[in-house]
Amino acid sequence: MNTTRRNFTLTGAAIAVAAAFISLPARADDASDAKGVVDKAVATVNAFAADKDFVTLPALLKKAKGVLVYPLIVEGGFIIGGSGGTGVLLVRDEKTGNFSAPAFYSMGGMSLGFLAGGAAAETMLVVNTQKALDSLLSTKMKLGGDASIVAGPKGAGATSTFVEDFVSYSKSKGAYANASLNGQVLAVRDSLNAAYYGKPVTPVDILVKQSVSNPGAAPLQAALKSYAK
């Protein structure tokens, strides 16, 4: 196979892998899946709050536009690997410090190279600018393309001042937490949003107009407000 054809094949396969994570079909148990993501997001926030590696995160959350919480992002495969997971976005009220109801987003991407059977991480993405928040209100956006992203520092004494649109923190369940999130695509999970709120809704309905709510999100909202101090 010549180089041009090989590169074309790899590119096509990589796009297919990314699309598989982003364009997830609606299922009958979407309501259960949505509840599970929110419940696991509470556990993720509490785990980060108890971890001394993330001492810079509370100060960023206190002034953030919002935060994305991904309870599980998995990467795996050989030669061409895909990464993906589902999380929630909550917007912070600058006056009260309260967090909105959650909107559901997938994260999908691809990587080329040999992977050691797969790895996983819990991830929190601080929405650091209005530009970043606005970009999330569209159908999909690309980290490092539509908005800048930097990995947040770990340990005491690190800075908590950033100009990038997103600041990411990952808690490793393998090697993946050391990987860059540049190139990952965040896409709205319409089916989960509809299942969680009982009708079709957009991120604008949930995060800006705040015209819908679900009492099941209260523990996550409270955990984030408590952490952002």
C-alpha positions in Angstrom: 0.0 0.0 0.0 1.5 3.4 -1.0 2.0 6.2 1.6 -0.8 8.3 0.3 -3.4 5.5 0.3 -2.3 4.4 3.7 -2.6 7.9 5.2 -6.1 8.2 3.6 -7.1 4.9 5.1 -5.8 5.8 8.6 -7.6 9.1 8.4 -10.9 7.6 7.4 -10.6 5.0 10.1 -9.8 7.6 12.7 -12.8 9.7 11.7 -15.0 6.7 12.0 -13.7 6.0 15.5 -14.3 9.6 16.6 -17.8 9.6 15.1 -18.7 6.4 16.9 -18.2 8.1 20.2 -19.9 11.4 19.3 -22.9 10.2 17.4 -24.3 7.8 19.9 -27.8 6.6 19.1 -30.9 7.1 21.3 -31.8 4.1 23.4 -34.8 3.1 25.5 -32.8 3.4 28.7 -31.4 6.9 28.1 -33.2 8.1 31.2 -31.4 5.5 33.3 -28.1 6.3 31.6 -28.5 10.1 32.2 -29.2 9.5 35.9 -26.2 7.3 36.1 -23.9 9.9 34.6 -25.1 12.6 37.1 -24.8 10.3 40.0 -21.2 9.3 39.0 -20.4 12.9 38.4 -21.1 13.5 42.1 -18.6 10.8 43.0 -16.0 12.4 40.7 -16.4 15.8 42.2 -16.1 14.4 45.7 -13.0 12.3 44.7 -11.3 15.4 43.3 -12.2 17.4 46.5 -10.6 14.8 48.7 -7.4 14.6 46.5 -4.5 16.9 47.5 -3.2 16.9 43.9 -6.1 19.2 43.0 -5.6 22.1 45.5 -5.6 24.7 42.6 -9.0 23.6 41.3 -11.3 25.2 43.9 -10.0 28.7 43.2 -10.6 28.2 39.5 -14.1 26.9 40.1 -14.9 29.9 42.3 -14.5 32.2 39.3 -15.4 29.8 36.5 -18.1 30.3 33.9 -18.9 26.7 34.3 -17.5 23.2 34.6 -17.7 19.9 32.6 -17.5 16.7 34.7 -16.7 13.4 32.9 -16.9 10.5 35.3 -15.2 8.2 32.8 -13.2 8.7 29.6 -11.9 5.6 28.1 -9.1 5.2 25.5 -8.3 1.9 23.9 -7.3 0.0 20.8 -4.3 -0.8 18.7 -2.6 1.3 16.0 -5.6 3.5 15.8 -7.3 4.2 19.1 -10.4 6.1 20.1 -11.3 7.9 23.3 -14.7 8.8 24.5 -17.1 9.3 27.3 -20.2 11.2 28.5 -20.3 14.0 31.0 -22.3 17.0 32.1 -21.9 20.8 31.8 -23.1 23.1 34.6 -22.9 26.9 34.5 -22.0 28.9 37.6 -24.0 31.9 38.6 -21.5 34.7 39.3 -23.7 36.4 41.9 -24.8 33.4 43.9 -22.2 30.8 43.2 -24.9 28.3 42.4 -24.6 25.9 39.6 -27.3 25.3 36.9 -29.0 22.1 36.0 -26.7 19.8 33.9 -26.6 19.5 30.2 -25.1 16.3 28.7 -22.1 16.2 26.4 -20.1 13.4 24.8 -16.3 13.7 24.4 -14.8 11.8 21.4 -11.5 11.8 19.6 -8.8 9.7 18.1 -5.2 8.9 18.6 -2.6 7.2 16.4 -0.1 4.8 17.8 0.1 1.7 20.0 -2.0 1.7 23.1 -1.4 -0.6 26.0 -4.9 -2.2 25.9 -6.8 0.8 27.1 -6.7 3.4 29.9 -9.3 5.5 31.6 -9.6 8.7 33.6 -12.1 10.9 35.5 -11.9 14.5 34.1 -13.1 17.9 35.1 -12.8 20.8 32.6 -13.1 24.3 34.0 -14.9 26.6 31.6 -12.6 29.6 32.1 -13.9 32.2 29.6 -17.1 33.4 28.1 -15.8 32.4 24.7 -15.5 28.8 25.9 -19.0 28.8 27.3 -20.4 30.2 24.1 -18.7 27.6 22.1 -20.4 24.8 24.1 -23.8 26.2 23.3 -23.4 25.0 19.7 -23.9 21.4 18.5 -20.2 20.5 18.8 -16.8 22.1 19.4 -13.2 21.0 19.2 -10.8 21.5 22.1 -7.6 23.1 20.9 -9.3 24.2 17.7 -12.5 26.2 18.6 -11.1 27.0 22.0 -7.7 26.8 23.8 -7.1 24.3 26.6 -4.3 23.7 29.1 -3.7 21.0 31.7 -4.2 22.3 35.3 -1.2 21.9 37.6 -1.2 19.3 40.4 0.1 19.7 43.9 0.5 22.7 46.4 2.2 25.9 45.4 1.1 25.8 41.7 -0.6 28.8 40.0 -4.3 29.0 39.7 -4.3 31.8 37.1 -4.9 31.0 33.4 -5.9 32.8 30.3 -6.8 29.7 28.3 -10.5 28.9 27.5 -10.5 25.6 29.3 -8.4 24.2 32.1 -8.4 20.4 32.5 -7.8 18.2 35.5 -7.7 14.4 35.2 -7.6 11.6 37.8 -6.0 8.6 36.3 -7.2 5.1 36.2 -4.4 4.2 33.8 -2.0 6.1 31.6 -4.7 8.2 29.8 -4.7 11.0 32.4 -1.4 12.2 31.1 -2.6 12.5 27.6 -3.5 15.9 26.0 -7.2 16.6 25.4 -6.3 18.7 22.3 -8.3 17.5 19.4 -11.1 16.0 21.4 -14.6 16.9 20.2 -17.4 17.8 22.6 -20.9 17.3 21.3 -24.3 17.7 22.8 -26.1 14.5 23.8 -29.6 15.5 22.7 -31.1 12.1 23.6 -29.8 12.2 27.2 -30.9 15.8 27.6 -34.4 14.9 26.4 -34.6 11.8 28.6 -33.4 13.6 31.7 -35.8 16.5 31.4 -38.8 14.7 29.9 -38.9 16.6 26.6 -36.5 17.8 23.8 -34.3 20.7 25.2 -31.2 22.5 24.0 -28.2 23.6 26.0 -29.6 27.1 25.9 -32.9 26.0 27.5 -30.9 24.2 30.2 -28.0 26.5 30.9 -29.1 30.0 29.8 -32.9 30.2 30.1 -32.8 27.6 32.9 -36.4 26.6 31.9 -36.0 23.0 33.0 -34.8 21.3 36.1 -34.5 17.8 37.6 -34.3 17.3 41.4 -31.9 14.4 40.9 -29.2 17.0 40.0 -29.3 18.7 43.5 -26.4 16.6 45.0 -24.2 17.4 42.1 -25.0 21.1 42.2 -24.4 21.2 46.0 -21.1 19.3 45.7 -19.8 21.7 43.1 -20.8 24.8 45.1 -19.2 23.4 48.2 -16.0 22.6 46.2 -15.8 26.1 44.7 -14.5 27.9 47.7 
